[in-house]
Amino acid sequence: MVWLMLHQRLDLAFILFVLAGVSDAVDGWLARALRLQSRLGALLDPVADKALLISAYVILAVIGLLPDWLAILVVFRDVMIMGGLILVWQLGLRPPIAPLLVSKLNTLAQVALAATAMLLAGFGLEGEPLLWALIWIVAGSTIASGAAYLRGAARLLSGRG
């Protein structure tokens, strides 16, 4: 997908992005339905999802389809969460590893924006007002999600000692 995006084949990148999302959903459903879930899968699945989204946001910003400040915000939030998680673990605490509702909504908005940007640019469609509405929704939900994780970390740390 990254290679396709860098070579301005956003039509094919969009199709691959959608297929990746569908296969991820089917994989998750099958794992739950057939009770084939594993700790490794539970760890790797969100990492793979984040790698796909971060790659999409960085490339979409590099090629000028999304504002660079938004890509920085999205990446910063994820780095902050991972850094905070590592710090908390180093302090001997074991926080619950479960996405918050605001984080799930943020991920949904991020996916919708990345897909919309690729769809519009890849197929030469108009939709700048929709794109900007999604940009601001992603910005707001990214900030809200990051703040929610910071509050949770602060509560966890204040309960220690």
Buried (B, 14 or more C-beta within 10 A) or exposed (E): BEEBBEEEBBBBBBBBBBEBBEEBEEBEEEBEEEEEEEEEEEEEBEEEBBEBBBBBBBBBBEBEBBBEEBBEBBBEBBEBBEEBBEEBEEEEBEBEEEEBEBBEBBBEBBBBBBBBBBBBBBEEEEBEEBBEEBBEBBBEBBEBBBEBBBEBBEEBBEEEE
